[in-house]
Structure formats: C-alpha cells, structure tokens
C-alpha cells in the first residue's frame, strides 16, 4: 500500500474515528483530537510526503499573524492556582495543566 492509501485509511477508518468516519462533522472535534478518535497520533491534518496540503504554509502564516495579534493585545501571567508539577510522558509537560490569567491591554 502506498503512502496515500495509508493516510486515507488513517483518516477514514471507522475503528479509529467511529461509525461516521466518512462524514464531515466538525463537532466531533469539540473535545479535541483525543476526543474525536481513539488514536490521536494518526491525525495528520496537512498530510505528509509528496501529497502534502498546498495550504499548509498559508495556514501556518495565518496562525503566526493571529498569535502575534493576541500576544500584542493581551498580557499573560500565571494564575495563583498554578501548581508546578512537571510530568514526563513523551515530553515533559505540566501534570495539572497551566492556568493563565489573560488581560486585555
């Protein structure tokens, strides 16, 4: 099976995505990728290899502009409720998440 066949299998497999794997339903991502499928690491929204999405670079540029606008218009600080507790999974990440206070400048 070629790479295209593997990717389409990952993105349309009912065993991974549930019975509506072939139906466009953005609400299935309401709880994030991990809530939408059983194996979140198979979600590759821009694809890989020679069949990569032509809009990937545009989407990343839009994301950088949006992030720059957010950072320039808001201030960020850690919440007093934040409890430092790094956990090692595949990466080191905060065990209890990070509570951030956001204030408009």
N, C-alpha and C positions, 0 to 999 in steps of 0.2 A: 504494500500500500504506500502511495506517495504522501508527501507532507500535506498536500491539500486534503486528501482523504482522511488523514489522521485528524487535522484541525476540524473538518466538518463533523467528524464523528464525535469529537470532544464537545462541540458546540450544539449538537443536535441529539445527543444520546439521552433517551428517557431515563436510563439508570442513573445518570448524573444529574440531570436537570428536572426530572419529574415528567409526568404524563403530557404536559403542554410544551415540551421541548421545541417543537416546530412552530409554535405560535408566538408572535411578538407580543410580549406582556411586560412592559417596563415596571409594573407594580411588583413583579417577582423579586426585584432588587430593592424593595423598600427597607429590608433589613441588611443590606449589603450583599456582597458576593457570597459570603458564607451562609447567608440565609436563603440564597437563590439556588444553590447547588450543593451536592454532597462533598465534592472535591474542589474547593475554591482555586487550587493551583492550576486547574485546567482552563480557567477563564483567561483568554488572551484576546482582549478587545481589538487590538490592532493587527493580530496575526504575527507570523514570523516568516523569515526567509524571503524568497523572491516574490511572494504574493502579499507582501506587507501592505497595509492600507495606505492609499495615496494621501489621505487626510491626516495621517499621524503627525507630521511636522506642523501642520496648521493648528491642529488641536493642542499640541504642546505649546506653541507660541501664544495661543489664546489663554491657556492656563497660566503662563508666566505673566501675561499682562494683567489678568484678573488677580493673581496673587500680589503683584506689585501694587495694584489699586487698593486692595484690602490692607496690606501692610502700611501703606502711606496714609490711610484714613482712619486707622484704629490703633490703639495701644493695647499691648498684651502683657499680662502678668499672671504669675501662678496664684491660684486660689489658696487661701489659708487652709483649706481642707486637703490640699495635696499631701500625700504620704509617699515619701521616696522609698521605693522598694523595687529595684531592678530585678527582672526575671530573665533567665536565659532559656529561650525556646530555640528557634533557628537564629534569631537575632536577639540582642539584649533590648528588652522593651519594658516599660513600666507595668508592673503586675496589676495595679489598680487603675490604670489609665492616668491621664493628666487633666486635671481640672484647670481651665484657663479662664481668667476674667478678661472680657473684651469691652473696651470703652471707645466710643466714637470721639475722634479728635476735633 
